Amino acid sequence: MTWAEKVRFKLRTVHTEMAELRRYIHERGLPEAEAEHLFRGHLRSLDALALDKLPLAVAMDTSDILVRYQGKDAQTGRCSVTKMNRLFTTLHKQVVEMTKSHGQLSGNRFRWMGDVDLLVTACTPSLIFGFKLPEPGVRARDEENRMLLDPHYTALKDSLEFMGVVASSLQQENPRVVIDEFAASRPNVDECFIDSGLVAARKLLPSRDKKLESVEIAGRVVSGEGMVIDRERWARADHIIRANHIPSDTLEVTGHLMVVDYEVGRFTLRRLEDGWKVRGVRCRYREEHEEFVRAHGKKKIWVKGRACFDRERQPRFLEVDDLRAA
Amino acid sequence: MHGTLVLNEYGFLPVPPPCHDVRLSDLPGVFGNGANRPQLWKSVRKFSGLLLKQTPIRAFYVDGDYISAHSKPEAVEVGIELSNEVTVAHLKALDQPFVEEWGLWVNFYAPARPETYNFHESFQLPDPEVSRSGIPKTLRKGYLRVTL
């Protein structure tokens, strides 16, 4: 039975039980006007089932990922367009960033286009957002092959799944243990992808919005029960992204400083020189570099630091030690 | 918590049996954690007092988030199966602001049960909740029949 079928069953039950109750009241000679209170509970159930539970059930049946915010705003079910837009944009941006950092897409001149985009399954004023994966773009006879042949689809699916893994890991004292265990079985989950996943989990709960207490991540591609990121888990994610695995190999690379995230100290170095095949390198910079980063957006820079590489010895994630204009 | 009322790994009363019979005096009172649970339990006691004093009803059903691991149940969902002993005067005595002031969602049921779509079946189906996305689709849950 799907969630929607369960709710429909409950709706039918309310109707049939109300019919029996009406018959009972009639037999006892109580005028219906005086028996209104006996139906109040049923009418409340009908409202809750039809207005709240059925839309949620449909979203749960059809969503690969469900994100629910909790807090004052979510409780009242009143949300301004500005806030809704901000949450939606953050969510979208983080999914895009994660997908772009997926190992399978590192060499592609990949642009986010409508045909790789997620499809919306739910978006409510009580701050529940649902999304499902699009159909794989590559046509093949069996579905599994289609997914394997479509790197965008795979990257997107892995990103959603990994978001759940990160949320799950944050429930533990030491999230890296859970993340590393998962990464060991997935060749595409490297330090770059892990970093973007942790940043995404941290960013889903806006740090300055005190009316939002937590965010819960669930859905078909998220294994286990809904994972809650509250302020304590948020702090855990924040701590890790500032101190996660520091690579040991050194790298000097020249490229253009793009996609800066000042909040977490990240940028992407694009249009790399010296024949690197990857499209960009995700970089983590320190506070002392911020002034330079602010002044050199979209400009060509030289960066030196410690990096981790993929199996083809292409750089993926770099801890900045030094940088200057090139 | 009462021996037979230990919640399962999904945070529900286990099945079978779907209906767990328990006396009010044997109830553990507050199920699980949550700031509003003690207040809700107080309402259940008040409700029991009302039934004892003003009606011949000596049992009621409890369903919903209150008897699950839900961290913030909004209310206690109560079901009353009416009988032929219940008079019009008793029914009128049950006109109380249960939702507004007591924190109880009270549903009244006639003595006759519809065949398929009845509350016993309905109570066994978990409500959709984002946190429940991962539970098995076939999972059924238990509910309480509390005798006074």
Interface residues (C-beta under 8 A of the other chain):
Chain A: M1 T2 W3 K6 V7 F9 K10 R12 T13 H15 T16 E17 A19 E20 L21 R23 Y24 I25 R28 G29 L30 E34 A35 H37 L38 F39 R40 G41 H42 R44 S45 K53 L56 A57 M60 L66 R68 I128 E216 A218 G219 R220 V222 S223 G224 E225 G226 V228
Chain B: Y10 L82 T87 V88 L91 K92 L94 D95 Q96 F98 V99 W105 V106 N107 F108 Y109 A110 P111 A112 R113 P114 Y117 N118 F119 E121 S122 L125 P126 D127 P128 E129 V130 S131 R132 S133 G134 I135 K137 T138
